[in-house]
Amino acid sequence: MAGRTSPAGQHLSHGGAIQFARVKGGAAGSLTVTGIATTDVLYKVMGLYKYSGLYALNTSIDFTAEFSIIAANTINNTGGTTTSNWVLFVSYEDMDA
């Protein structure tokens, strides 16, 4: 079973603990988010563009619709946007906490 994604505007009602992770972007496909599980609920994947080691202002993008939890420690956006040069901020509800 793939991880659940919260519909826009849904309130946190599952009773798990909210977790946050910062992940280096990469080619479209699988990215490692240590600790995320297929039973967790993915809430947000925000990207912030990084150029020459600095974050660029006004460059945040919401990539949430492209990503899903596909396995333990793994989110995926195969066929989606390449996130190289982006830092991704992932929030999810840890249902085992």
N, C-alpha and C positions, 0 to 999 in steps of 0.2 A: 504494500500500500504506500503510495506516495504521501509525503507530508501534506498537511492541510494548509491552505492559504486563507486568511481572513478576508471576507468581502469588505470593500471600502466602507468605513463608518461603523463597523461592528465593534461593540464594546467588548473588553476583556471579560469573559465570563466563564472561562474554562477552569480557573482555580490554580493554574500553574504560575511559575515565577517568570517574570520578564527578563530576558537575557539580551545583551548587546555584544556584538563582535565587530572588530575592524578587520577587513580582509583586503589584501592586495588584489586588484582586478587582473584580468588576463584575457585570453582568447575566449570567444563564446564557447560555453561548455561547462564542465564541472569545476567548482571552486571549493576549497576546504574551509569549513566553518567548524572548528573543533568544538565538540559538545552538542551540536544539533542532532536531533533524532527524527526518524520518519513519523513519530507520533506527535512531534511538536507542531506548533502553529506559526507559520511565517507571517510576520506583520509588515515589515518594511525592508527594502534594500535601496538605500540612497547612495548615490555616487558623488564624489567630489573630485574634480579634475586636478591632477598634480603634474606640474610642468617644471622641469629642472629642480626638483626637490621642494618646490613651493606649491602651496594650494592656490589655485586661481580663484579669484572672487567671482561670484555670480555664475558658477558653473555646476551647481548641484542639479542632479537629475534623479528622478524616481524610477528605478529599474524594477520595482516590485512585480509588476505584471509579467515580466519575462522570466522570473525565477520560481523554482519550486524545490522542495526538499526531496531528493531522490534516494538517499541512503544515509546511513550514520555518517556524520561529519561532512556531508556533501550537499551543496545546492547546485542547481544546474539551469542554464539558459541556452541550451543547444539551439542553434538557428537564430539566436537573438543578437544583441549588440555586443561587440567586442569591448571589454572594459579595461584594456591595457591603458596605462597612464591614469587610471582612476583608483581611488581608494573607496571601498564599499563599506558602508555602515549597515549592519544587518541587525534587525531586532526580531525576536521570536519568543514565543511562550514555551517554556520548558515544562512539558506536562508530567515529567518525572520528579520535579522539584517539590 
